[in-house]
């Protein structure tokens, strides 16, 4: 999971790429917007007794995994850099409940 307390420690205009990488590791995705570099960290978990990774493994081996019910939660952290320094930080989290009828 993405540590919310660690997210709050990122300082716009002061924290560097090295700081962010030391805290969160390598980003899930890296992109560029003009001269800005954007790092995205994503974490997702599904609960019905299976983690998101286990659910993906079930898909790989069985060809499909469709939970009849359960919850899922997602965290997304987007860090935008101007050069080597953090310019912007956006953190979102959400959860949903699935019920199949």
PyMOL commands that set and color helices and strands:
alter all, ss='L'
color gray80, all
select helices_A, chain A and resi 4-8+17-24+52-62
alter helices_A, ss='H'
color red, helices_A
select strands_A, chain A and resi 29-33+36-47+69-82+85-99
alter strands_A, ss='S'
color yellow, strands_A
deselect
rebuild
show_as cartoon
